[in-house]
Amino acid sequence: MTKSLKSINPIFSVVILNFNTGDYLQKCLQSISLSELASQKYEVIVVDNASADTSISLAKKIPLLNTKYLILNTNLGFATGNNRALSILSPSSKFVLFLNPDTTVEPQTFSKMLTFFQENKKIDAATCYLKFALTGKLQPECHRDFPTPLAALLHFTGISSRAYFMEYLDYSKIQKINACSGAFLMIKRSVGDSINWWNEKYFYYGEDLDLCYKLRQKGYSLYFYPFTQVTHYQGISSGIIKKTQDVSTASSQTRLRITLASTEAMRIFYQENLIDKYHPIVGFFVMSGIKLLELLRIFKAKYLC
């Protein structure tokens, strides 16, 4: 079911996938309502993954023009949920921004990002400066590389995340990156169509890395744009991010499901994108490491949260 408050011809679509986010979705839409980009230039599509809370009713109190709501009867996960939104994009839309509901944007965010794309034809996809709401610091996932076996080993053992998060780059400059977070990912519609958008084998986590990998494989560009900041609470729906567990709306059942999905995403990414690049013995150790990590995360989700 969709609802449109005004018929216009936007060139920019904002897709927000919601699942039990309480009043965070409302705060996100409130920040969008203050956008300096003229309302006739963008539309907002809210897809709800069968939330059981009041997040949608709260969101509808924000009088945003050209807003559509797609209410799903079951939780289809991040990739499938976002793909469902694509079927109701306005025909005139040329750019799609995937935005998490636990974010707030600056008034200039949309206008700056749209100008960035329109003035630089070589830009196929881009993200911006994501900062943690609770610390004000940069979220490293918005500026990262792919999880090769070595980078993943160094990261998950705590030895070093420098390579994985591309910490050797200057975060104050516009530059090409390999991958970013799906919390804020803007992409040309034509480019998204050519890579078939989100891989629905992923339920939660990993789908953003997979999409970025497809961009790279097809020769498309992904840029980090630091001149607008988006505040991200991170983990409100999942409940497995340590920094926001106290304010998360996730149930214990949801935390466990997301925990399993997070490690399954690692398996899918390796099997679909990296397995042919490494010796089978490397694959054995990768899969064994993922299984060990999964057991540790399940224990934590059941007994320590």
N, C-alpha and C positions, 0 to 999 in steps of 0.2 A: 504494500500500500504506500502510495506517495502523496505528498501534499505540497502544493506550490502556492505561495502567498502572492506571487506576482509573476506574470509571464514576461520574460526578457530574453535577451540573446547573449549570455555571458561567454567570455573567452577563457575563463579560468574556473575550474571546479575544485572545490575543497571536499574531500571525502573523509569522514570521521566515523570510525568503527567503534561502537560502544558496547560495553558489557559490564553492568553493575558498577558504575563509577560514582554513584551517589550524586553529589552536587558538583563534581569536577567537570562533567560535560557542560553543565549550565555555565560554569565559570569560563570554560573555553569559548562557548558561543557568545558570552558577554564580551570577551576580549575581541572577538571577531566583529561584533557590532560596532566597535570603536574604530574599525579600519578606515584608513585614509583613502583606500581604493574605492572608487565609486561603486555603489552597490549593484548597478546594472552590469558591471564587468565580471562579477563572480556569482556563483551559486554554491550553496552548501548542501551536501548530501550526508545525512546521518543514517548509518546502518546500525540497527540494534540486534545483537546476537542473543535474542531471547532473554533479556535481563529480567530479573525477578524483583528489582528495586524500583525506586521512584525516579531514576535518572532521566527517563524520557519525558515524564510529565513535568519535571522541573525544567528541562531544557526548552520545552514548548512555551514556557513563560517569557522567553527572550524573543522579542518581535523582530526576527531577522527576515528581510525580504528574500524571496526566491530560495527558500529552504525546503528540502524534500526529506521525508522520513520513510525509510524502508525497514519495516519491522519483521524480523525473521522468527519463525516458530521454534527454531532450535539453534543451539550454539554451533556454528559452522567453522569456527576458528578464524584466525586473522586473514589468511590468504583468500579463502573462499568468500568470507564476508566482504572484503574489499572488492573482490571481483564482481560480486553481485551489484555493487554500486555502479559499475561501469555500464550496465545495461540501461541505466536511466540518466546518463549524462546528457546534457543539452547538446544537440547536434553542432552548435556553434562553438563549443568549448574546444580549445586547442592545447590547454595545459591542465594537468591534474596534480593536485597536492594531496598526498596522504598524510593526515594529521591525527595524532593520538588525542583522545578526549581528555587526558590528564595533562594537557598543556595549555598555556596561554600565550597569545601572540602579541607583539607590539603593534601599535596603530600603523606603523610604516611597513610591517613585514610583507604583506601581500603586494603592495605597490613596488617595494624594492625588488622583490623576487621576480615579479612580472617584468619589470624594466630590465633586470639582469638578463633574462631570457630573450627579450625582444631586441635588445641592443647587441647581443652576442649570439649570432646564429650557430656558432659551434657548440653551444651548450645544449646537451640532450637531456640531462638530469642534474639536479643539484639539491644540496641540503644547506642548512645555515648553522649558526652557532647555537647549539642546544646547551642550556645550563640547568644544573640540578636546582630544583626549587628550594631544597633545604640547606644547601651550602653555597649556592651562587657560582659554583665552579663548572667548568666545561665538562660535559658528558663525553667521555672519550669515544663512545660508540658512534658518534657522528662523524668521526674522522679516523677510519681504520682500514686495515688490509684484510685479506682473506685468511681464514684459519688453516694454513698449511700445517702438516704434522709438527714441524719444528716450532712454529710460532705458537701453536696451541699448547704444546708441551711446556714451553717457557712461561706462557701465560697462566695456565691452570696449576702449575706447580709453584707459582709465585716467584719464580726466578726473575722474570722480566716480561713486561708487557710493552716494551718500547717498540718492537717491530710490529706487533699486532695492531696497536693503536696509532702507529705512525707518529710517535712522539718526537721524532727527529725533524718534523716539518714545523713551519712557522704558522701557528693558528691565527695570526692576525692578517694573513694574506689570502687572497683568492687563489685557489690552486686545484689541480686535479687530484682526486683521491680514487681509491679502488672500491671502497664500500662505505656505507653509512647506516644509520639507524632508520628503521621504518617509521619512527615517531614523527619525522618530518622529512618527507621525500617528494620532491616536485619533479615531474617528468613530462616531456612533450607527449601529447596523446598519440601522435603518429609513431613515436618511438615505442611507447608502451604496447601499441597494437602489434608492432613488428616482433616483439619478444614474447607476446602472449601474456603479458602482465604477470600476476602472481602465480607461483607454482602451488597448486592445491594439495600436493602431497604433504605439505607442512601444515600443522594445526596451529602452533604458536611457537615463535622463535625460529630463526634460521631463514625464514622466507625473504627477509630483507637482504641478507647476504647472497641468497640464491638469485634474486632479481638483479642485484648489482653485478654478480658474476656473469649473468646473461648479457648485461649491457657491455661488459668488457669483452666477452667473447664475440659479440656482434660488431665491435669496433666503435661503440658509442661512448660518449664522454660523460663523466660524473664529476661535478665540481663542489668544493666547499666554499661557501660564501659567508664571510664572518661579520658583515656589516649590518646584520639585524639579529637580535637574540630572541629565542623562544624558551620560555620557562617550562621545564618538564618535571613532573613529580615522580614519574617512572614507577611501575609496579603496582599501581592502584588496583587494577583488575586482577593481576596475577597473584599478588601477595608473597612473592618469593624473593623480592629485592630487599635486602637487609635494611637499607636506609629508610624505606617507607612501609615496613611491615606494620608499624604501629598505627598508621592511618589508612592502610589498605582495607578495601571492602570485601576482599576475597574470603570465601569460606574454606574450611580445612579440605573439603572435597575438591574445590577448585585449585587450591595450592598443590595438591597431589597430582591432579590431572596436568597442570602446567609444568610441574617438575618432570613428569614423564615425557611430556611433549618437548621440553627443552633439550633433553639428551637424544631423543628420537630425531630431532632436527639435525643434530650433529651427524648421526648415521646417514641420514638422507643426503646431506650436503656432500659428505665424503664419497658415498656410493655413486652419486650422480655427476659429480664434478671433478673429483680428484683421484679416484681409484686407479684409473689407467696411467696416471703419472708417476706411480710409485711401485716398488717391488711388493709382491704379496705379503712378505714378512712385515713390511711397514704397515700394511693394511691390518694385519693380525694384531699388532700392538696398538694401533689406533682404535680398533673396535674393542679390544680388551680395556683400554683406558677409558673409553666412553662408558662401558658397562660398570667399571669401578666407580666412576663419577656419578652414574645414575643411582647406584646403591647408596652412596653417601648422601646424595640429595634426597632420596626417598626417606632415609633414616632421619634426616634433618626436618623434612616436611611433616613427618608423622610424630616425632618426639620432641623436637626442639623449638617448634614455632607455636 
